[in-house]
Amino acid sequence: MTEPWQTFGDLALRTGQAPDKAHDKALAKARDELKGSLQGDSAFATVAANAALTPAETEALAVLAAAELAGLPPLTALELGRVATRLGADRHPAAPDGGLCRAALLSIGDGGSGGWAGALVRAAPLLVWWLLGETPRDPGLPDGAEDVAIAAQGDADLVLVAGPDRVRRLQAVIAALAAPRLLLTPPPESPAGWDAVVRYATVSGSGVVLELDGELTPYGRGRVDAAAHLPWAVTSAADLPVESLPRRPWRHLPVAPAQATAAEVEAVFGPAADRLPMLPTATQVQQVAELAPRFGDPARAVRWLAHGRLDRLATRIEPAATWDDLVLPPDRLTLVREVMIRQRQRRRVLTDWGLGRAAPTATIAMFAGQSGTGKTLAAEVVAGALELDLYQIDVSQLVSKYIGETEKNLGQVFDAAGSVPCVLFFDEADALFGKRSEVSDAHDRYANIEVAYLLQRLEQHNGIVVLASNLAANLDKAFARRIHVAVDFPMPGPAERRHIWDRCLPAPEHRGELDLDRLATYELSGGNIRNAALRAAFLAADEDSVVTMAVLTEALRREMIKLGRHVPA
């Protein structure tokens, strides 16, 4: 059955210059039927209502769409204007500020030598598909654009939402915007991209949610202002400058705190919620909920979140060490455990007990001691106990001689780590967190700016940061005040060295008669002991033998030579 708009369009296209009473009567009847059909829910009626078209624009759209279905050559702008005039229109339907162009429902070609009058005007292909009952997405939409059907509907036409958490921003939009579905999209980069967004939102009846990383460009602001027939939301992590805001009336929406509520966390993590090593944001909880079915375990999904964001910026260490591998005096071991405790009990202390405003969101630890005393191992053990990955930061790759580059590099690390649960480990941290100098030149001034920037990012970070240094006295006092747990890693004594030797050597069936007490007399760090034990294992394996005292002594001799130390007899 032919749709009313198609019948009207076919008759309008055949309207001639000379009077034709029979044709005029049929056209008048078709016009009445078209007008009546606009009260229904047909695809054409829906698009006309969504685009807020005038009666003349609605009739012009019917003409152009009918021409497409009839396989007729496209009308020129001059021909379309004549048809519209004969239908009683008082302005050209393809006027740049008219409803059809505002909603991007037309495809207007280049008029060439004939100028604008010779430009070919067609109904946009997406519109034709939707009128035929198909509902494809516009191929010109920006990458990452997605459709979301929503249950709640508000009454706002244009809202501004700013906040650090994407889920919280979208929740505010859904509660306020007057739309049954949303098109979430980054801002288009070209006029054609903006056309695609406006056109698709118009035919699909969607509100548009622009998710900004920066400011709204003047062109984008103009498109938002012009397409007032659509509900819009402009969202960003921070409030936009006044000069980039839309000019028509808008409503600023408050957002809920980024931190997920207890009910949101428990809905995803179940009984494991109380053991979470972090205070997750609403976005993190949503991401885990989406990933958990693929992994079968929310804890694994939590760790996976970090991989894509941080693996390009730091070295990921999947923890394998346990508390049994960490050989420290009891008082130092208690302090290392405190790092884990602070992170594991954050939700109870900061949220349930209401101390969140009085305490920082980050857990910052300082591990100080000579190389090989177990600082990296301790960080790995803490990460493993919390079921998180450890990310070791190469400080030499972050520090730059170029002004502003160090802050940029650090910003990338903290931005990535702030959105996922993990442990950040800065080895030789005094290169970054060292004492600020007296300002004697521009270089000193910018070096001090870097330190101030680090202080700011540490205070804002939502996770664990471990700073490792060979000499804690080198750290800036401002950093020292922000450290929650400081652990001095001493060189191991004889008893600790014997235990480390025993832990690092192969299982008893791969050992000969070994004098561990004698080995423990040599003053070595745990790292040096591990090196010597591993070297002995390789030497023994090459001889198809167990690790003997002779092989172990040779391995120890080589390790001592490497250190420039006296070689045991």
C-alpha positions as CSV (number, residue, x, y, z in Angstrom):
1,M,0.0,0.0,0.0
2,T,1.4,3.4,-1.0
3,E,2.1,5.7,1.9
4,P,0.3,9.1,1.9
5,W,3.6,11.0,1.6
6,Q,4.5,9.0,-1.4
7,T,1.2,9.6,-3.1
8,F,1.4,13.3,-2.4
9,G,5.0,13.5,-3.6
10,D,4.3,11.7,-6.9
11,L,1.4,14.1,-7.6
12,A,3.4,17.2,-6.7
13,L,6.2,16.1,-9.0
14,R,3.7,16.0,-11.9
15,T,2.2,19.4,-11.2
16,G,2.5,21.4,-14.4
17,Q,2.3,25.1,-15.2
18,A,-1.2,24.8,-16.9
19,P,-4.3,24.4,-14.7
20,D,-5.6,20.8,-14.4
21,K,-8.7,20.6,-12.3
22,A,-8.6,16.8,-12.0
23,H,-4.9,16.8,-11.0
24,D,-5.4,19.7,-8.5
25,K,-8.3,17.9,-6.9
26,A,-6.3,14.7,-6.5
27,L,-3.4,16.7,-5.1
28,A,-5.7,18.5,-2.6
29,K,-7.0,15.1,-1.4
30,A,-3.5,13.7,-1.1
31,R,-2.4,16.8,0.9
32,D,-5.3,16.2,3.3
33,E,-4.3,12.6,3.7
34,L,-0.7,13.5,4.2
35,K,-1.7,16.0,6.9
36,G,-3.9,13.4,8.6
37,S,-1.1,10.8,8.5
38,L,1.2,13.1,10.4
39,Q,-0.9,12.4,13.5
40,G,0.1,8.7,13.3
41,D,3.3,6.9,14.1
42,S,4.6,6.1,10.5
43,A,8.3,6.5,9.8
44,F,7.6,9.7,7.8
45,A,5.4,11.2,10.5
46,T,8.0,10.4,13.1
47,V,10.8,12.0,11.2
48,A,8.7,15.1,10.4
49,A,7.8,15.5,14.1
50,N,11.4,14.8,15.2
51,A,12.8,17.4,12.9
52,A,10.0,20.0,13.8
53,L,9.3,20.6,10.1
54,T,6.8,23.2,8.9
55,P,4.0,22.0,6.7
56,A,5.8,23.4,3.6
57,E,9.1,21.6,4.6
58,T,7.1,18.4,5.2
59,E,5.6,18.5,1.7
60,A,9.0,19.3,0.2
61,L,10.5,16.2,2.0
62,A,7.7,14.1,0.6
63,V,8.5,15.3,-2.9
64,L,12.2,14.5,-2.6
65,A,11.6,11.1,-1.0
66,A,9.1,10.2,-3.7
67,A,11.5,11.2,-6.4
68,E,14.1,8.8,-4.9
69,L,11.7,5.9,-4.8
70,A,10.4,6.6,-8.3
71,G,14.0,6.5,-9.6
72,L,13.7,10.0,-11.0
73,P,16.7,12.2,-11.6
74,P,17.5,14.5,-8.7
75,L,15.9,17.9,-8.7
76,T,18.0,21.0,-9.0
77,A,17.6,23.6,-6.4
78,L,15.9,25.8,-9.0
79,E,13.4,23.0,-9.9
80,L,12.7,22.2,-6.2
81,G,12.0,25.9,-5.6
82,R,9.5,26.0,-8.4
83,V,7.7,22.9,-7.1
84,A,7.6,24.4,-3.6
85,T,6.2,27.7,-5.0
86,R,3.5,25.9,-6.9
87,L,2.6,24.1,-3.6
88,G,2.2,27.5,-1.9
89,A,5.6,27.7,0.0
90,D,6.8,31.2,0.8
91,R,10.5,30.2,1.0
92,H,12.9,27.7,-0.5
93,P,12.7,24.4,1.3
94,A,16.5,23.9,1.0
95,A,17.3,27.2,2.7
96,P,20.5,26.8,4.9
97,D,18.6,27.9,8.0
98,G,15.5,25.8,7.2
99,G,14.3,22.7,9.0
100,L,15.5,20.3,6.3
101,C,19.0,21.6,6.3
102,R,19.1,22.1,10.0
103,A,18.2,18.4,10.5
104,A,20.7,17.3,7.7
105,L,17.9,15.5,5.9
106,L,19.0,16.7,2.4
107,S,22.0,15.9,0.3
108,I,22.9,19.0,-1.7
109,G,25.6,18.7,-4.5
110,D,27.8,21.3,-6.1
111,G,26.0,23.4,-8.6
112,G,29.2,23.8,-10.7
113,S,29.0,26.5,-13.3
114,G,25.2,26.8,-12.7
115,G,25.8,28.0,-9.2
116,W,23.5,27.2,-6.3
117,A,20.4,27.0,-8.6
118,G,22.0,24.1,-10.5
119,A,22.9,22.1,-7.3
120,L,21.2,18.7,-7.2
121,V,19.0,18.3,-4.1
122,R,18.1,14.8,-2.9
123,A,16.7,13.2,0.2
124,A,19.5,11.9,2.4
125,P,20.0,8.1,1.7
126,L,19.7,7.3,5.5
127,L,16.2,9.0,5.5
128,V,15.1,6.9,2.5
129,W,16.2,3.7,4.2
130,W,14.2,4.6,7.3
131,L,11.1,5.5,5.3
132,L,11.4,2.0,3.8
133,G,11.3,0.4,7.2
134,E,15.1,-0.3,7.5
135,T,16.9,1.2,10.4
136,P,20.6,1.4,9.6
137,R,23.1,3.6,11.4
138,D,24.5,6.5,9.5
139,P,27.9,5.5,8.1
140,G,29.2,9.0,8.8
141,L,28.9,8.7,12.6
142,P,32.2,9.3,14.5
143,D,34.1,6.2,15.6
144,G,32.9,5.1,19.0
145,A,29.3,6.5,18.7
146,E,26.8,4.2,20.4
147,D,23.1,3.9,20.8
148,V,21.5,3.5,24.3
149,A,17.8,2.9,25.0
150,I,16.7,4.5,28.3
151,A,13.7,4.0,30.5
152,A,13.7,7.4,32.3
153,Q,12.7,10.6,30.5
154,G,13.1,14.1,31.8
155,D,12.0,17.4,30.3
156,A,15.3,19.2,29.5
157,D,16.3,20.1,26.0
158,L,20.0,21.1,26.6
159,V,22.0,20.1,29.6
160,L,25.7,20.5,30.6
161,V,27.2,17.8,32.8
162,A,30.7,17.8,34.3
163,G,32.3,15.3,36.6
164,P,35.2,12.8,36.7
165,D,33.1,9.6,36.3
166,R,31.5,8.8,33.0
167,V,28.7,6.6,34.5
168,R,27.7,9.3,36.9
169,R,27.6,11.9,34.0
170,L,25.3,9.6,32.0
171,Q,23.1,8.9,35.0
172,A,22.5,12.6,35.3
173,V,21.8,12.9,31.6
174,I,19.3,10.0,31.6
175,A,17.4,11.5,34.5
176,A,17.1,14.9,32.9
177,L,17.0,14.7,29.1
178,A,13.8,14.6,27.2
179,A,14.6,11.6,25.0
180,P,13.7,7.9,25.0
181,R,17.1,6.9,23.6
182,L,20.5,8.4,23.4
183,L,23.3,8.7,20.8
184,L,26.6,8.8,22.8
185,T,29.3,10.2,20.6
186,P,32.6,12.1,20.7
187,P,32.4,15.4,19.0
188,P,32.6,15.0,15.2
189,E,35.7,16.3,13.5
190,S,34.1,17.5,10.3
191,P,30.9,19.2,9.0
192,A,30.0,15.9,7.4
193,G,30.4,14.1,10.8
194,W,28.1,16.7,12.4
195,D,25.6,16.2,9.6
196,A,25.6,12.4,10.3
197,V,25.1,12.9,14.1
198,V,22.2,15.3,13.6
199,R,20.6,13.3,10.8
200,Y,20.8,10.0,12.6
201,A,19.5,11.5,15.9
202,T,16.6,13.1,14.0
203,V,15.5,9.9,12.2
204,S,16.0,7.7,15.2
205,G,14.4,10.1,17.7
206,S,17.6,10.1,19.9
207,G,19.0,12.7,22.2
208,V,22.6,13.5,21.5
209,V,25.2,13.2,24.2
210,L,28.5,14.8,23.3
211,E,31.3,13.3,25.3
212,L,34.1,15.9,25.3
213,D,37.8,15.4,26.0
214,G,38.5,19.1,25.7
215,E,36.4,22.2,24.8
216,L,33.5,22.4,22.4
217,T,34.7,24.1,19.2
218,P,33.0,27.2,17.9
219,Y,31.6,25.2,14.9
220,G,30.3,22.5,17.2
221,R,28.7,25.1,19.5
222,G,27.0,26.5,16.4
223,R,25.6,23.1,15.4
224,V,24.3,22.4,18.9
225,D,22.6,25.8,18.9
226,A,21.2,25.3,15.4
227,A,19.8,21.8,15.9
228,A,17.4,22.9,18.7
229,H,14.9,20.3,17.6
230,L,17.1,17.7,19.3
231,P,17.7,17.1,23.0
232,W,21.4,17.6,23.7
233,A,23.7,16.9,26.5
234,V,27.3,18.2,26.6
235,T,29.4,16.2,29.0
236,S,33.0,16.6,30.2
237,A,35.3,15.7,33.0
238,A,35.6,19.3,34.0
239,D,33.4,22.4,33.6
240,L,33.8,24.0,30.2
241,P,35.0,27.6,29.7
242,V,32.2,30.1,29.3
243,E,33.2,31.0,25.8
244,S,32.8,27.4,24.6
245,L,29.2,27.0,26.0
246,P,26.1,26.9,23.7
247,R,24.4,30.3,23.3
248,R,20.8,29.0,23.8
249,P,19.4,28.3,27.2
250,W,20.9,25.3,29.0
251,R,20.6,23.6,32.4
252,H,23.7,22.6,34.4
253,L,23.2,19.2,36.2
254,P,24.9,18.1,39.4
255,V,26.5,14.7,39.4
256,A,26.7,12.1,42.2
257,P,30.1,11.3,43.7
258,A,32.3,9.1,41.4
259,Q,32.7,6.5,44.1
260,A,30.4,3.5,43.6
261,T,27.8,3.0,46.3
262,A,27.9,-0.1,48.5
263,A,24.8,-1.5,46.7
264,E,26.5,-1.0,43.3
265,V,29.6,-2.7,44.5
266,E,27.8,-5.6,46.1
267,A,25.6,-6.2,43.1
268,V,28.8,-7.0,41.0
269,F,31.3,-8.4,43.5
270,G,28.9,-10.1,45.9
271,P,30.6,-11.3,49.1
272,A,34.0,-10.3,47.8
273,A,33.0,-6.6,48.0
274,D,34.4,-6.3,51.6
275,R,37.8,-7.6,50.4
276,L,38.2,-5.1,47.5
277,P,41.6,-3.4,47.6
278,M,40.2,-0.2,46.3
279,L,37.2,2.2,46.4
280,P,35.9,1.6,42.9
281,T,34.2,4.3,40.9
282,A,30.9,3.7,39.3
283,T,32.5,3.4,35.9
284,Q,35.0,0.8,37.2
285,V,32.1,-1.2,38.6
286,Q,30.2,-1.1,35.3
287,Q,33.3,-2.2,33.4
288,V,33.9,-5.1,35.7
289,A,30.2,-6.1,35.4
290,E,30.7,-6.2,31.6
291,L,34.0,-8.2,31.7
292,A,33.2,-10.6,34.6
293,P,31.1,-13.0,32.6
294,R,34.0,-13.4,30.2
295,F,36.5,-14.2,32.9
296,G,34.1,-16.0,35.3
297,D,35.6,-13.9,38.2
298,P,35.3,-10.2,39.0
299,A,38.8,-10.2,40.5
300,R,40.3,-11.2,37.2
301,A,38.2,-8.7,35.4
302,V,39.5,-6.0,37.8
303,R,43.1,-6.8,36.9
304,W,42.3,-6.9,33.1
305,L,41.1,-3.3,33.3
306,A,44.7,-2.1,33.9
307,H,46.3,-4.0,31.1
308,G,45.2,-1.9,28.1
309,R,45.7,1.4,29.7
310,L,49.0,1.0,31.5
311,D,50.9,-1.7,29.6
312,R,52.2,1.0,27.1
313,L,53.5,3.2,29.9
314,A,55.0,0.9,32.5
315,T,56.3,-2.7,32.9
316,R,53.6,-5.0,34.3
317,I,54.6,-7.6,36.8
318,E,52.1,-10.3,37.5
319,P,52.8,-11.1,41.2
320,A,54.0,-14.6,42.0
321,A,55.8,-13.9,45.3
322,T,54.1,-14.5,48.6
323,W,54.7,-13.4,52.2
324,D,56.9,-16.5,52.7
325,D,59.3,-15.1,50.1
326,L,59.8,-11.8,51.9
327,V,62.5,-12.1,54.5
328,L,62.6,-9.1,56.7
329,P,62.9,-8.3,60.5
330,P,59.4,-8.7,62.1
331,D,58.9,-5.0,62.7
332,R,59.6,-4.2,59.0
333,L,57.4,-7.0,57.8
334,T,54.6,-5.5,60.0
335,L,55.0,-2.2,58.2
336,V,54.8,-3.8,54.8
337,R,51.6,-5.5,55.8
338,E,50.2,-2.2,56.8
339,V,50.4,-1.0,53.2
340,M,48.1,-3.9,52.3
341,I,45.9,-3.3,55.3
342,R,45.4,0.4,54.5
343,Q,44.2,-0.5,51.0
344,R,42.1,-3.5,51.9
345,Q,40.2,-1.7,54.6
346,R,39.7,1.6,52.8
347,R,36.1,1.0,52.1
348,R,35.3,0.3,55.8
349,V,37.3,3.2,57.2
350,L,36.7,5.9,54.6
351,T,33.1,5.0,53.6
352,D,31.4,2.9,56.3
353,W,33.1,4.8,59.2
354,G,32.7,8.2,57.5
355,L,36.4,9.2,57.5
356,G,36.7,9.8,53.8
357,R,36.9,13.6,54.0
358,A,39.6,13.4,56.7
359,A,41.9,10.9,54.8
360,P,43.6,10.9,51.5
361,T,42.4,8.6,48.7
362,A,45.8,7.3,47.9
363,T,48.0,4.9,49.9
364,I,51.6,6.1,49.6
365,A,54.5,4.0,50.8
366,M,58.2,4.6,50.9
367,F,60.5,1.6,50.6
368,A,64.1,2.7,51.3
369,G,67.2,0.6,51.3
370,Q,70.2,-0.5,49.3
371,S,69.8,-2.3,46.0
372,G,68.8,-5.9,46.4
373,T,67.3,-5.6,49.9
374,G,63.8,-6.6,48.8
375,K,62.0,-3.4,47.9
376,T,60.6,-4.6,44.6
377,L,59.8,-8.0,46.0
378,A,57.9,-6.4,48.9
379,A,55.8,-4.3,46.4
380,E,55.1,-7.5,44.4
381,V,54.0,-9.3,47.6
382,V,51.6,-6.5,48.5
383,A,50.2,-6.4,45.0
384,G,49.7,-10.2,45.0
385,A,48.0,-10.2,48.4
386,L,45.6,-7.6,47.0
387,E,45.1,-9.5,43.8
388,L,46.4,-6.6,41.8
389,D,49.1,-6.2,39.2
390,L,52.3,-4.3,39.9
391,Y,53.4,-1.7,37.4
392,Q,57.0,-0.7,37.6
393,I,57.6,2.8,36.3
394,D,60.9,3.5,34.4
395,V,61.8,6.9,35.8
396,S,64.4,7.5,33.1
397,Q,61.6,7.3,30.5
398,L,59.5,9.9,32.3
399,V,62.0,12.6,33.1
400,S,62.7,14.9,30.1
401,K,65.0,17.8,29.6
402,Y,62.2,19.6,27.7
403,I,60.0,21.9,29.6
404,G,56.6,20.4,30.3
405,E,57.4,16.9,29.0
406,T,58.0,15.4,32.4
407,E,54.6,16.6,33.6
408,K,52.9,15.3,30.4
409,N,54.5,11.8,30.8
410,L,53.6,11.6,34.5
411,G,50.1,12.8,33.7
412,Q,49.6,9.9,31.3
413,V,50.7,7.4,33.9
414,F,48.5,8.8,36.7
415,D,45.6,9.2,34.3
416,A,45.8,5.6,33.2
417,A,46.4,4.3,36.7
418,G,43.6,6.4,38.2
419,S,41.0,4.6,36.1
420,V,42.1,1.1,37.0
421,P,43.1,-0.7,40.2
422,C,46.8,-1.5,40.4
423,V,50.0,-0.8,42.4
424,L,52.4,1.8,40.9
425,F,56.0,1.2,41.8
426,F,58.5,4.1,41.2
427,D,62.0,2.6,41.4
428,E,64.8,5.1,42.3
429,A,62.1,7.6,43.0
430,D,64.4,10.2,44.3
431,A,65.1,11.1,40.6
432,L,61.5,12.3,40.5
433,F,60.6,13.1,44.1
434,G,63.9,14.6,45.1
435,K,64.4,17.8,47.1
436,R,63.5,21.0,45.4
437,S,66.3,23.3,44.7
438,E,66.8,27.0,45.2
439,V,65.6,28.9,42.2
440,S,68.6,30.3,40.4
441,D,67.5,30.0,36.8
442,A,64.6,29.0,34.6
443,H,65.6,25.3,34.7
444,D,65.4,25.3,38.5
445,R,62.0,27.0,38.4
446,Y,60.5,24.4,36.0
447,A,62.1,21.5,38.0
448,N,60.3,22.8,41.0
449,I,57.0,23.0,39.0
450,E,57.5,19.3,38.2
451,V,57.7,18.5,41.9
452,A,54.6,20.5,42.7
453,Y,52.7,18.7,39.9
454,L,53.7,15.4,41.3
455,L,52.5,16.4,44.7
456,Q,49.1,17.3,43.2
457,R,48.8,14.0,41.3
458,L,49.7,12.0,44.4
459,E,47.0,13.7,46.4
460,Q,44.4,13.0,43.8
461,H,45.4,9.4,43.0
462,N,43.0,6.6,43.9
463,G,45.3,3.7,44.6
464,I,48.6,2.5,45.9
465,V,51.9,4.3,45.1
466,V,55.2,2.8,46.3
467,L,58.3,5.0,46.1
468,A,61.5,3.1,46.2
469,S,64.8,4.9,47.0
470,N,68.3,3.9,47.9
471,L,68.4,6.9,50.2
472,A,65.2,8.2,51.7
473,A,67.0,11.4,52.9
474,N,67.1,12.5,49.3
475,L,63.3,12.9,49.2
476,D,61.6,16.3,49.2
477,K,60.1,17.1,52.6
478,A,56.7,17.8,51.0
479,F,56.7,14.2,49.7
480,A,57.8,12.8,53.1
481,R,54.8,14.5,54.8
482,R,52.5,12.7,52.4
483,I,54.0,9.2,53.0
484,H,51.7,7.0,55.0
485,V,53.9,4.0,55.5
486,A,57.7,4.3,55.5
487,V,59.8,1.1,55.6
488,D,63.6,0.9,55.9
489,F,64.9,-2.3,54.2
490,P,68.1,-3.2,56.0
491,M,70.8,-5.5,54.7
492,P,69.9,-9.0,55.9
493,G,71.7,-10.5,58.9
494,P,73.1,-14.0,59.1
495,A,69.8,-15.6,60.1
496,E,67.9,-13.8,57.3
497,R,70.7,-14.6,54.8
498,R,70.5,-18.3,55.6
499,H,66.7,-18.3,55.1
500,I,67.1,-16.5,51.8
501,W,69.7,-19.0,50.6
502,D,67.3,-21.8,51.5
503,R,64.3,-20.1,49.7
504,C,66.3,-19.4,46.6
505,L,68.0,-22.9,46.1
506,P,66.2,-25.7,44.3
507,A,64.1,-28.3,46.1
508,P,66.1,-30.8,48.4
509,E,66.1,-33.5,45.7
510,H,68.2,-31.2,43.5
511,R,70.7,-30.3,46.1
512,G,73.8,-32.0,47.5
513,E,75.2,-31.5,51.0
514,L,75.2,-27.8,51.5
515,D,76.6,-25.7,54.3
516,L,74.0,-22.9,54.5
517,D,75.5,-21.6,57.7
518,R,78.8,-21.0,56.0
519,L,77.1,-19.3,53.0
520,A,75.2,-17.0,55.4
521,T,78.5,-15.6,56.7
522,Y,79.0,-13.6,53.5
523,E,77.4,-10.2,53.7
524,L,75.2,-10.1,50.6
525,S,71.8,-8.6,49.9
526,G,68.9,-10.8,49.1
527,G,69.2,-9.9,45.4
528,N,72.8,-10.9,45.3
529,I,72.0,-14.2,47.0
530,R,69.2,-14.9,44.5
531,N,71.6,-14.2,41.7
532,A,74.2,-16.6,43.0
533,A,71.7,-19.3,43.7
534,L,70.3,-19.1,40.2
535,R,73.7,-19.1,38.7
536,A,74.6,-22.3,40.7
537,A,71.4,-24.0,39.4
538,F,72.4,-23.3,35.8
539,L,75.9,-24.5,36.3
540,A,74.7,-27.7,38.0
541,A,72.1,-28.3,35.3
542,D,74.8,-28.0,32.6
543,E,76.8,-30.7,34.3
544,D,73.7,-32.8,34.7
545,S,74.2,-32.7,38.5
546,V,72.6,-31.5,41.6
547,V,73.6,-28.3,43.2
548,T,76.8,-29.1,45.2
549,M,78.7,-27.0,47.6
550,A,81.5,-26.8,45.1
551,V,79.2,-25.4,42.4
552,L,77.6,-23.0,44.8
553,T,81.0,-21.7,46.0
554,E,82.0,-21.1,42.3
555,A,78.7,-19.3,41.7
556,L,79.3,-17.2,44.9
557,R,82.8,-16.4,43.8
558,R,81.6,-15.0,40.5
559,E,78.9,-12.9,42.1
560,M,81.5,-11.5,44.5
561,I,83.8,-10.6,41.6
562,K,81.0,-8.8,40.0
563,L,80.6,-6.8,43.1
564,G,84.3,-6.1,43.4
565,R,84.4,-8.0,46.7
566,H,86.8,-10.5,48.3
567,V,86.5,-14.0,46.7
568,P,85.9,-16.8,49.2
569,A,88.5,-19.5,49.3
